[in-house]
Each structure stands twice: as structure tokens, then as C-alpha cells.
Amino acid sequence: MEIILTVILIALIVATAFMLNSVHEKSKRQQQVVKQNHGLLSEAVRTATSLYYDVQKQCYYNIYGSYVPQGGVSRDTLFKLLDPRDVPVVDKTLCDIADGRVEKTRISFRIKRDFSEPAQWINYRGFLRGERNSSGRVANIYHTLYDVTEEVSQAEKMEGQTWIYQQCFEQSKAGLAYYNKDGVLEKVNPRMLELFQPIFDTSELEKANLFDLEPFHTLRMPGDIDPLYVCTRFVRRDGKGYLFYEVRLFPVFSSSGDVLFLGVTIVDVTDLRDIYLSVQRKRRESKDANERANVYKMQFSHLLQFVNLVLWRPDMERRVFVISDDVFTEHDGKGFDELADTIYDDSKEAFQHLLHVINTGAEEEVKFTLHEKPQEQGGTDHWYIVSGIPVTDENGKKGYFGMRRDITNLVRVEEELRLETERANNSSELKATFLANMTHEIRTPLNAIVGFSELLGNVEGDDKKEFVSIIKRNSDLLTRLLDDILTLSNIDSEKLESVPKPVDFASTFHNIFLSISQRLAVPGVEFIEDNPAKTLNINVDRERVEQVINNFATNASKNTKQGHIKLGYSYDGRELRVYCEDTGSGIPKDKQETIFDRFVKLDYFVQGTGLGLSICKAIAKGCGGDIGVMSEVGKGSTFWLTVPCTMSE
């Protein structure tokens, strides 16, 4: 029994202790709440403005704070500080509380801080409560007001920004829509409906889940949080082609990283695509055109160079011609005055006319031949065909442009062609002369040979010897004539060659002199030998030199009737010089330059073909030597030949 009582007693003690502890904890929590509320109340009192309105006096007085003067302020004065829009509201509220229709109420209004300008407005929000006197009438109306100016300002800004955002959303040129994270449509702007209207019924857009719409049904799954960007093609409902839309999907996250909603933007890029494709096509066309232009420029430049053609234009400010040789580049040419000083008189009139046309801007085309002097010592003349036309650029400015073709080679070829034509014409005449001469020259010795051969059998003694001598002399003449013809043929076929061989020229010359003096003996004319060396071993073409000496002596014998014919030579270690001096009729100075040309005969009554001296000239050239004559009419002539040669062993 005692044990039971003891246990019960312990239980009561524990229960009592637990209850006391609970009461203590509850009391402690209440004290904390009171303390917290007291802090909030203190903060509220500290930030609040407390006034009361004396209904009888219609004046305001401070309770806490110093908003109104210490002596109070009248209702009318305070109302003058109120925002005119708030005066009716505040007045009605005071009347309702004063008349007992309302016990207490909330109120918001805007009031000036004071009467200074510019006005400083304060926004208040608070409570109004009436206090009754002993008779039950409302005597005072208490105001507890809070300054919410900053809060109202922020709210107004937020409201303004919200309005701006709302207008941007509603009037955006892009389609905009917001879906919750499960793909349910929250809000869509008019542009989005407008873009989807040609594709499908827009009423279905509000019902359809985002992830069931194209292109999201193949690219996105619910729960995906990565942004998506795609440009896709939609088929029009009316079958009139396609629409190309740029589609973007982007999740919007909370500060904790959770998806708040999904934003979708759609932009119609159909026109932009067409423009892009058009631009790309234009670029390709431009590239192709540029490539063709470059090919054309290269071809044109090649053509300019091939035909010796350059483009030119005048620079009027600097008074120079700007030259383009290859289309791609330009460089300064000669100045106007400089070029005028370098051309011949036969081109100056045409050039001055060109300058006149350029200076006056005359609408006149010009074309003329420009003959330019050599540009350097020892240079050659140049000929150009110059042409020019007036041009007008895209701004309407007039100018001049032209081409200049170098025809120097063409002029030279033309001159050569003229000379060749003249030579050909002369050749035809020379051939006729040659044939006539050959007919005469060949017939004369042949007639003598044939005639005296027929008479030879009818004569004896000295007459027979004389006839034989005549036959032999004419046979030699005919032989030399044929030799001249063969030599001339070799000259024309460029087969005349010099073959130097070792020879004792002193001995050879003596033999040549003896043969000539016997063959060409002329009464009253003395043959003189000038052989200065007993022995002269040199390398020389003996046959060609002998042929020249024979021709010199033959011509001398035909034109010398008295006096002497002197044949001689000299050697200076480098070249052999042979000569034939006579006291014949001589050669006029104006004929001395042509005496070595073919078929030239100063006296057509003298026997000969007119080929001998031209053959001598060809031999001199073939041997690398030179030939010439010194002559004076009435006194005689000296023909000479020089041939390079060396000593032989």
C-alpha cells in the first residue's frame, strides 16, 4: 500500500513539474511575442504620423510627430495642401465619421509638404477613427498616417513598366506566347495568332499543348530546359506555297532555379529569306560578272599589248596624258608641252587641234598620225595612230578618252615593202636589160667565132694566124661572160663562198699581170706592174681576187685610150689591198655610188654587160672585205679591193 502511494506521489510530482515547465515555456513564448509586437509597434509609432481632428473647432493637432504647427492648423488651410483630386474623398470621410455613419476607415491621399514651390508631394496611407464624448457625439477624429511616397513611386514605376511591357507584348512584330512548364498556353499576343492563322485554325492554338505543335513535337519533350532555336518551313492551308518562320523557345527560371514558364517567339522570315536568296543570287551573278570582267580585262590587256595599243586620257589640272598599258594600271605619260616639243612639224598641226578640242570640250572625234622624234641618242623615229572621242561620266562631267597605236614597225615594214616593190620593178627592168645585153654580148663573140671559123679554111699564112687569134680572143670573152653569169647566179642564191688557201701571192700576181697585159694589150697604153714583194705567202682566195683584178683591168682597158694601166697590191699584215689605176675617161662623182650596182653602164657604146663591178662588190662582201673607187673625170680612175688575210707558213 505504501509503495502504491509512493508511486502515485512521484507521478503527481512529475506531472506537476511538467505542467509548471509547460506554463513556463508558454509564458516565455508569450513574452517573446509581446516583445516582438512591441518592437513592431514601436517601429510603427516611430514611422507613423499621428494627428487628431477637433470636429467642433475644425482644426488639426499633433499627437505624435510635428506635421502641423504646435498651435494646430485649420481644416481649410490643410485642405489647400491636398491634391485637388483627393479633397472630395477626405472631406466625405471626415463627414461620415463625424456624423457617426462610419466608426473607422482606411484612407489614402497625396499632400504637399508645405506651400513652397516647386511642390514636394507626400503620399500617405493610414487609419481614421472617431472618438465620442460623454454625450455620445464624435468629438475628435484620430489619424494614424504612414508615409508611403517611396512605395507609391515604385508602384507607379512598376505600373508604367508593366504597361510598356504589355504594349510591347501586344504590339510586337514578333509572335509571342507564354506557356507553363507543362506546355499549357498562358498568354499569346495578336501577332502570334496572325502568324499561325495561314497554317491552322488559331482556336486550336489555345487548346493545344505546346509539345503537340510543330516543330516542338519532334524537337522537345516536357521537362527539357535547354533553349531551342530553329528556322522551319510551314505549309500554307490554302496550298499557296510555304511560310518560313524563325522559332525560339526559352525557359524562364525563378531565383531558385525552377522553371516558371516557357517563352516562345516566332518571326516571319519568308521575305527575309527571299531577300537573302536574292542577295545570294546577286552575289553569284556579281561574282560571275566580275570573273568575266577580269577575263575580259586580261584578254583586252593582251590585245592592247599584242597590237601595241595604249589607252590615254588627259589630266587637265596637271596638263599631262595619263596612260594605261594593260587596263588595270595607269601611269603618267608626257605633258602637253613636252610632247609638243618631241614631234615633227608634219604632226604639230594635228596635235594642236587635239589640244584645242580637249580644252574647249568640243564634241568632236579626232584621228591623226603622230610622228615622234627619237627619245635618246642613236634612237629611231616613232609613228603612232592617235584617236580620241569625247565622253561624259555618270555625273555628267565631260572629258576625253582615246587610244594610241604604235605603228613604227608597220611603217618600217611598209617602207621595206615599198623598197622591195621598187626593187622588184627595177629587177624586172634589169632582167629585160640583162636579156637584151646577154643577147648582144653573147651574139657578138659567137658571130666572130662562127664567121672567122668559116673563113679559116680559105686563108693561109699570117691571115690564118690572125683569124685564129680573133677566134681565141672571142672564145675567151665568151668564157668570161659565162663565168660572170654563173657567179651572178651564185650571188643570187647566196652560194658565193670565199675559200682562203695558202698561196705565194707575189708569184701569182705576176702571172695574173702577164696574162692580162697580153690579153688586153691596147695600142698607146702601157701596162705597169706594181709587185713590191719577191715572195708573199698568205692565206687568200686566189680565184676570187684574180676575178676582181681581171674585171678591174677589163673595165680600164675599155675606157683608156692612152697613158697607162697600173696593177698593183700591198699587204700590211692584216689585209691585202689590190688596185687598178688608169688614165682613162674617169667617172663623174654622182655616178660613183651606183657604179657597183647591177647592169650599170656609163657608156652603152662600150662592150660589156654591166655586171663586172657588181660581181666584184659581191666578192668583196663574201670575203669580208671592202671595195671602192677614186676617180676624176678626164684624169682617170683607181679601183681598189681590200681582203682580210693572214700569213701562211
C-alpha angles and dihedrals in degrees: 000000000000090000090054092049090048092052091047090050092051091049091051090049092050092046091049091048091049092049092048091049091049091050089049093051091047091049090049092051091048090051090052091049091048090048091049092047090046089054091049091046091049090050090047092049091045093052097036129088114221122200136159128210117219103218093198096049095032090223135128123230134185120252098169122004130014106263094133127038117276092253092052131246131252123253093242093052093050092046089058087064093052123098103262089234091059098046096086092048095049092043092052092047092053091048093049092052094041091051091048095244091121126032098196137345146172121256140187127191144149122238139174118253090226142328095279122117135270089041120241109210124207124196115216130190124180152105134299120201129176125227119206126212127223091280091057097249123128106258103169136021114209120213123202105184134180126203104238096164094121092044092050091046091053091046091051091049090048091048091049093049090046089053091049091048090047091051091047089050094047097042100035117132087221124073110251130189138162124213129183117245091269092058099257114143114248103171138354131187125227093252091060091054090046092053094049095043094085090049105046143338106298092212086070090055092069091050100040123091115242092238092055093058126091125286096012095061090070100032106038139047126197108270096033109132101181117110117253130211123179139154108215140176123237126196114232116240091229092055093240098132134280141314121215116211131184105220126194129181121188131172120228114215134205122232088265092055098255120137109254098180144328120253121209126191126184126189124187105233096169093110091040089052091051089048091047092050089046091050091048090049090048090049091052090047090047091048091049090046091049091049091049089046091051091049089048091048091050091047092045091048090051089049091050091051093043094054095036091245127153131182121230140185130180121247099210096190094055095028094228135123113245110215130205116193099175108018091246100072139034132203137177117270126187124319121250094253094040092055091046089058095051100053130085123252092253089067102038098085093053092044093051089050089054091053090049091053091048094047096047096041091233116178093237134127116224131201128168144138116261118206110198128194122239111284095214141023110288092012128131135245120267129214125201136181106221123194132172140179133192115252136189121209127219091271092055094254113146122227143148133253133181152156132242121201121195106226096169093117090044091053091048092048089047090052091048089048090051091050092046090049090049090046090049091050089048089047091056090051090044091051090053090047091045092052091047091048093044091050090052097039094047095042093052098060091036091054090049093048094046095043098048091041089059091048094046094084093054099053136067138190122009094356090058091051090049092051091049090050091051092048091050094047092051091045089055090047091051091047092053090047091055090046089054091050092050091047090050089051091052090049092053092048091045091239095123104121133176116225110187115204133177110271140160094240094187091061093039092051091051091054091047090051093050092050093048095045091052096042098043100036109156122189110248094016122105120211111216124195119211102192105155098178133060090205129014115173108192140146108250141137097257096187094054094046091047090050091054093047090050091051092047091049094044092053090046093051091051094053102035118082098167140005119043147312112216123196120190148140143206135198126203099183094267108051140017117232120197124181144180118211122191139172094222133128096296130220126269114244094242090057098046094084093053099039090095094053121103121276092004110148122172092195115034090191090066116088115252145093099243090240102101100084094039087055089050090053091051091049091051090051092046091051092048092247139111139248135201150148138232113198144160124193112252094011105065143250141269118208117192140185129195122199125182110235142154134224116268126219 
